[in-house]
């Protein structure tokens, strides 16, 4: 797993989330387990519900990563709204 490609994909989606007042943090991208952990932070958001809904956010993050990282991986999105 190319961790730089994962970071680039998460950065792309972070821009979308930040436009709505939240933030997206890449917690871990472990090549050994093929697990990617991302955390949504909404503490600074005026409207946490204005950010993509949890399922749509996970799908959007997964699609961005799949465009850059071939193969299987597990995506864990820590979303305080879920």
C-alpha positions as CSV (number, residue, x, y, z in Angstrom):
1,X,0.0,0.0,0.0
2,X,1.4,3.4,-1.0
3,X,0.9,5.5,2.1
4,X,1.7,8.7,0.2
5,X,-1.1,7.9,-2.2
6,X,-3.5,7.3,0.7
7,X,-2.5,10.6,2.2
8,X,-3.1,12.4,-1.1
9,X,-6.5,10.9,-1.4
10,X,-7.5,11.9,2.1
11,X,-6.1,15.4,1.5
12,X,-8.5,15.7,-1.5
13,X,-11.5,14.9,0.6
14,X,-10.3,17.0,3.5
15,X,-10.7,20.1,1.3
16,X,-14.4,19.2,0.9
17,X,-14.9,18.6,4.6
18,X,-13.1,21.8,5.6
19,X,-15.4,23.8,3.3
20,X,-18.2,22.6,5.6
21,X,-16.3,23.5,8.8
22,X,-15.0,20.1,9.7
23,X,-11.6,18.4,9.3
24,X,-10.5,15.0,8.2
25,X,-7.4,13.4,9.7
26,X,-5.5,10.4,8.4
27,X,-4.9,8.5,11.6
28,X,-3.1,5.5,10.1
29,X,-2.4,3.7,6.9
30,X,-0.9,0.4,7.8
31,X,0.6,-1.6,4.8
32,X,0.9,-4.7,7.0
33,X,-2.8,-5.0,7.8
34,X,-4.1,-3.0,4.8
35,X,-6.1,-0.9,7.2
36,X,-6.7,2.8,6.7
37,X,-8.1,4.8,9.6
38,X,-9.5,8.3,9.1
39,X,-11.1,10.5,11.7
40,X,-13.7,13.2,11.1
41,X,-13.3,16.2,13.5
42,X,-16.4,18.4,13.8
43,X,-15.5,20.4,16.9
44,X,-15.0,23.6,14.9
45,X,-18.0,23.1,12.6
46,X,-21.0,25.4,13.0
47,X,-23.2,22.7,11.4
48,X,-21.8,19.2,11.8
49,X,-24.8,17.8,10.0
50,X,-23.9,20.0,7.0
51,X,-20.9,17.7,6.4
52,X,-21.5,14.7,4.1
53,X,-23.6,12.1,6.0
54,X,-21.5,9.3,7.5
55,X,-22.2,6.7,4.8
56,X,-21.6,9.1,2.0
57,X,-18.4,10.4,3.6
58,X,-17.1,6.9,3.9
59,X,-18.0,6.1,0.2
60,X,-16.4,9.4,-0.9
61,X,-13.1,8.6,1.0
62,X,-13.1,5.0,-0.3
63,X,-13.5,6.2,-3.9
64,X,-10.7,8.7,-3.6
65,X,-8.4,6.1,-2.2
66,X,-9.4,3.5,-4.8
67,X,-8.4,5.9,-7.6
68,X,-4.9,6.0,-6.3
69,X,-4.3,2.7,-4.4
70,X,-4.8,-0.6,-6.3
71,X,-6.0,-3.6,-4.4
72,X,-8.0,-4.4,-1.3
73,X,-7.9,-2.4,1.9
74,X,-10.1,-1.9,5.0
75,X,-11.3,1.6,5.6
76,X,-12.3,2.7,9.1
77,X,-13.9,6.1,9.4
78,X,-14.2,7.4,12.9
79,X,-17.2,9.7,12.7
80,X,-18.6,11.2,16.0
81,X,-22.0,11.7,14.3
82,X,-22.4,8.0,13.6
